[in-house]
């Protein structure tokens, strides 16, 4: 069962989202809140936080949120750019997404994958928000294994999935990720993928 915390600014929207998800057998809406700040300890029991119609300002506070995966429903490009800096697993869908789309996204996020329409991801990769890391200068060469890990990470695989694919332990995957971040001058998975894409290290 995937436990979902629904966060939306008004009651009708929360009720509507709960109604959509109630038809999905293996998804349970375990709690609701009007904002991330109000959610507080409720997030501890959630596998996925469904955040609907947030403001750009509220997203700035979510850059390092949460322990659970974060699925944002919004049509605001500013929210998308703010979300791109989030430290955890995240996804974004239009606010008009239907039950099937929500269900698919929640299941993907619960597996540790990123979720977003292709057009949005391409736009974020070109976003100047990713320019915080200086990727214009020379970079220390990645090993063959590090390149494999980076490629799989770019495909949206979580550490456990990368470990299974390469036949190594999750601890080893984390070691490779730390080395990749240091060599690329990246602070997050998203930033590492962005820099790797710009440098031609990732095959799209």
N, C-alpha and C positions, 0 to 999 in steps of 0.2 A: 504494500500500500504506500502511495506517495502522499505525504502530508503537505498541504498547501496552506500558507498564510496569505489571505487576501487583504491587500492594503489599497484603499481607494478613498478619495476625499469626501464622498457623500454616500449616504445609505442606499439610495436606489441603485447606484453603480455596484456596490458591494453585493446587494441582493441579486442583481442580474448576473454577476460573475459566478456567485455561488450556485445559482440555478443552472448555468451552463455546465459547470463542472460536476454537478450532482448526478448527471446522466452517465458519467464515466466511472466504470466499476472499480478501478484500482486507484482512483484519486479521491482523497478526502480533504475537505476544507475544514481544518481543525481550529482556525481562529480568524478573526477579522480585526482590522484597525483602520483608523482614518489617516494615519501617516506613519512613516518609518519611526519617527520619534515616539509615537504612541505605542508602536508595536512592542518595543522594549524586549522583555524576556520572552514574549510570545514566540519570537523567532527561533528560540533554542530548540523547539520541538518541530520546526518546519524543515522539510527537505527542499522546498521551493517557495520563494516569496513572490507572489504575483502583485506587482505594483502598477496600478492603473492611473493614468492621467496625472503624472507628477509634474511639478514645476521644475524649471532648470535649476533654481536655487536649491530645491530639496535634493536634486541629484548630486550636487556638489558634496553634500554630506554623505552620499552613498558610494563615493569612489572606493572606499576600502570596506564597504559593506558587502555581503554579510557572510556569516558562516555557511548559511544556506545559499543555494543558487538564486539568482535574481532575474525574474522575467518582467520586463517593463512593457506596458501597453501605452503607446503614444504615437502621435503623428508629428511631433515637434522635433525638427532637426537639431535644435539646441540641446534637447534631452539626449538625443543620440550621441552627440559629441561629448557630453558629460559622462554618459554611460561608458564610452570607450575607454575611460581612464579607470574604471572600476577594477579592483584587484582580484575579484573572484570570478566564478563561472557566471556568465550572464547571457541574456537574450533580449531581443526586442521585436515586437510585432505591432502592426497597426491597431489602433483602439477598436476598430470594427471587426477584428478577427472573430471567427466563428468557433463553435465547440470543437470541431475536428482540428483546427489549427492550434487552438490552445492546448488541447490534449497532446498533440504531437510535440509541441514545444516543451511542455512540462516534462514529458517522458525523456526527451533528449537532454534537458538540463539536469534531470535526476541522474543521468548516466555520465555527467561531467562534460557534456558537449556545449559549445556555444551555438546560439540560434539567432539568425537574423536573415532577412531577405538579401539575396546576393547583391542587389543594387546598393543597399545600405552599407554592406561590408566593404564594397569597393570604394564607396564614398568616404568611409571612415579611414581606410588605409591611406587615402590621399589627404586626409584632414591635417591642417597645420597643428592641431592639438597634439599630434604625435612627434612634433619637432623638438620636444623637450630634451630628448637624448640626441647628442651630436653624432649622427651617423654619416657625416660627410668625410671624415678622415679615415686613415688606415685602421683596419680591424685585425686583431690577432686571429690567426687561422684556426678555424674549427676543425676538430678531428672528424674522421669519417663517421664515428658513432654519434658525435654531437650533431652532425648534419642530419643523420637519420632521425634523431630525437626531435630536432627542430622541424623537419618536414612533417612528422606525425603530429606534432603539436599544432602546426599550421592547419592540419586536417581536422582539428577540433578534438583530438583524442585526449583523454585524461591520463594522469600518470599511471594508473593501474592498467589502462588499455595499452599504453605505450610499452609498459613492462611486459605484458603478455605477447604483444606483437614481436618484440625484439628478443624475448626469452631471457630477460634480466629482471632483477628485483626492483621494486618501487624505490628502495633506498638508492640504488644505482641510478635510476632515472632522475631522482632529485639531485644527485651529485652532478649529473650531466647538465641539468637545468641551471644549477648554480654557476657552473663553468661557462655555459652559453651566455647567461646574463652578464657575467663579468667581462667576457670577451667582446660582446656587442655593446656594452654600456647601457643595458636595458634594465628597467625596474620591474617589469611584469611580463607575463606570457604574451599579452597582446602587443606590447612594445617590441619584444624580441621578434615576433612574427613580422611586424611592420618593418623593422630594420632589416631582417633577413630577406624580406621580399624586395626591398629597395636595392639591396646589394646583390640580388640575383642568386641568393643561397637557397631559395625555395622555388620548387617547380610548381607553378599554378596550373 
